[in-house]
Amino acid sequence: MHDNKTKGVKMTDYNTLKADTQSRMEKTIEAMKNDLAGLRAGRAHASLLDGVMVEAYGNLTPISQVGTIGVPDARTLSVSVWDKGLAKSVEKALRESDLGLNPMSDGQMIRIPIPPLSEERRRELVKIAGKYTEQGKVAIRNIRRDAMDEVKKMKKDALISEDEEKRYNNDIQKWTDDAIKKADDLYASKEKDIMQV
């Protein structure tokens, strides 16, 4: 009877570890998705401006919190700034972002023509996408390390057997491989998107 109790605790610890590890890996993939969405592939996309931070009221604020982003056509974005006093800050943030944009202000309405991408700029964007992907993969490997350290600790505290330790580590490696594959797939899809003329 006593053995079942310990087993119950064991599984809860493992289930908690599994839920936490998988959730952290999913969040990493989501963050990577958002970073990649910010890299433009020659078409106007509201999500293109997601990473742009504007100096507003003494704080850095996401551009979407100071104005409405619109897509009037495939080659143009617009930002309708809610507070006229922030129009200059928004324009400056757009100009200084690494998106290569040249905004034109018309009072509270800022128009942003999306220039066609040169071959060189496309390659540059693919490199940046690769950098985001590598950062995501490093984060995933760090999560794997944390989870395996936790399993090692469970084994050291005699909460699990050697067989369980092996099985748990195999599971963790499988989740890691799955997450890395998702990261690589996202990159491949973004690269194709960017290089498509």
C-alpha positions in Angstrom: 0.0 0.0 0.0 2.7 2.4 1.0 4.5 1.9 -2.3 1.5 3.2 -4.3 1.6 6.4 -2.3 5.2 7.1 -3.3 4.4 6.1 -6.8 1.6 8.6 -6.8 3.9 11.4 -5.7 6.4 10.3 -8.3 4.0 10.5 -11.2 2.7 13.9 -10.0 6.3 15.3 -9.9 6.9 13.8 -13.4 3.6 15.1 -14.7 4.3 18.5 -13.3 7.8 18.4 -14.8 6.3 17.3 -18.2 3.6 20.0 -18.2 6.1 22.7 -17.2 8.8 21.6 -19.7 6.3 21.3 -22.7 4.7 24.6 -21.8 8.0 26.4 -21.7 9.0 24.9 -25.1 5.7 25.9 -26.6 6.2 29.5 -25.3 9.6 29.5 -26.9 8.2 28.4 -30.2 5.4 31.1 -29.9 8.0 33.8 -29.2 10.1 32.6 -32.2 6.9 32.7 -34.4 6.3 36.3 -33.3 10.0 37.3 -34.0 9.8 35.7 -37.5 6.4 37.4 -38.2 8.2 40.7 -37.7 10.5 40.0 -40.6 8.9 41.3 -43.7 8.8 39.4 -47.0 8.1 42.3 -49.3 4.4 42.5 -48.6 2.7 44.9 -46.2 1.6 43.2 -43.0 0.4 44.8 -39.8 2.4 42.2 -37.8 5.5 43.7 -39.4 5.4 46.5 -36.8 4.9 44.2 -33.8 8.4 44.7 -32.6 8.5 48.5 -33.0 8.7 50.2 -29.6 7.8 53.9 -29.3 9.1 56.4 -26.7 5.7 57.5 -25.2 5.2 59.3 -21.9 8.7 58.3 -20.7 8.3 54.6 -21.5 9.0 52.3 -24.4 5.5 51.2 -25.7 4.5 48.8 -28.4 3.4 50.8 -31.5 0.0 49.1 -31.4 -0.7 50.8 -28.1 -0.2 54.3 -29.4 -2.1 54.1 -32.7 -4.1 52.0 -35.1 -2.1 50.1 -37.7 -3.7 49.7 -41.1 -2.9 48.1 -44.4 -4.3 50.3 -47.2 -2.7 48.2 -49.9 -0.1 45.4 -50.5 2.8 47.9 -50.5 1.7 50.3 -47.8 1.2 50.3 -44.0 -0.4 53.2 -42.1 -0.4 54.2 -38.4 -3.1 56.5 -37.2 -1.6 57.9 -34.0 -4.2 58.5 -31.3 -2.2 61.3 -29.5 -1.0 63.9 -32.0 1.9 64.7 -29.6 3.3 61.2 -30.2 3.4 61.3 -34.0 7.1 62.4 -34.1 8.1 59.6 -31.7 6.2 57.0 -33.8 7.9 58.3 -36.9 11.3 58.2 -35.3 10.7 54.6 -33.9 9.7 53.4 -37.4 12.7 55.1 -39.0 15.2 53.7 -36.4 13.7 50.1 -36.4 15.9 47.6 -38.3 13.0 47.1 -40.8 14.5 49.5 -43.4 11.3 51.7 -43.5 10.9 55.3 -44.5 7.7 56.6 -42.9 6.0 59.8 -44.2 4.0 61.8 -41.6 0.8 63.7 -42.4 -0.1 65.0 -39.0 -1.5 62.1 -37.0 -1.5 59.7 -40.0 1.8 58.1 -40.8 2.1 56.3 -44.2 4.8 53.7 -44.5 5.6 52.5 -48.1 7.0 49.0 -48.1 9.9 49.0 -50.6 10.4 45.9 -52.6 13.2 43.8 -51.2 16.6 43.7 -52.9 18.3 40.3 -53.2 20.9 41.5 -50.6 18.1 42.6 -48.2 16.4 39.2 -48.6 19.6 37.4 -47.7 20.1 39.7 -44.7 16.5 38.9 -43.5 17.1 35.2 -44.0 20.2 35.6 -41.8 18.2 37.4 -39.1 15.5 34.7 -39.3 18.4 32.2 -38.8 19.6 34.1 -35.8 16.0 34.1 -34.2 15.8 30.4 -34.9 19.2 29.7 -33.3 18.1 31.7 -30.2 14.9 29.7 -30.0 16.8 26.4 -30.3 19.3 27.5 -27.6 16.3 28.4 -25.3 14.8 24.9 -26.0 18.1 23.2 -25.2 18.3 25.2 -21.9 14.8 24.0 -21.0 15.9 20.4 -21.8 18.9 20.9 -19.5 16.6 22.2 -16.7 14.2 19.3 -17.0 17.1 16.7 -17.0 18.6 18.4 -14.0 15.2 18.1 -12.3 15.1 14.3 -13.2 18.6 13.9 -11.9 17.5 15.5 -8.6 14.4 13.2 -8.4 16.8 10.2 -8.8 19.2 11.6 -6.2 16.4 12.1 -3.7 15.4 8.4 -4.4 12.0 9.5 -5.7 12.5 7.6 -9.0 14.4 4.5 -10.1 17.2 4.3 -12.6 14.8 2.9 -15.2 12.4 5.8 -14.6 15.3 8.3 -14.8 16.2 6.8 -18.3 12.6 6.9 -19.5 12.0 10.4 -18.3 15.3 11.6 -20.0 14.2 9.9 -23.2 10.8 11.6 -23.0 12.5 15.0 -22.4 14.8 14.4 -25.4 11.8 13.5 -27.6 10.0 16.8 -26.6 13.2 18.7 -27.3 13.6 17.1 -30.8 9.9 17.9 -31.6 10.4 21.5 -30.5 13.6 21.9 -32.5 11.9 20.4 -35.6 9.1 23.0 -35.2 11.7 25.7 -35.0 13.4 24.4 -38.1 10.1 24.2 -39.9 9.2 27.8 -39.0 12.6 28.9 -40.3 12.3 27.0 -43.6 8.8 28.4 -44.2 10.0 32.0 -43.4 13.1 31.6 -45.6 10.9 30.5 -48.5 8.5 33.4 -47.8 11.4 35.9 -47.8 13.2 34.6 -50.9 10.0 34.4 -53.0 10.1 37.4 -55.4 
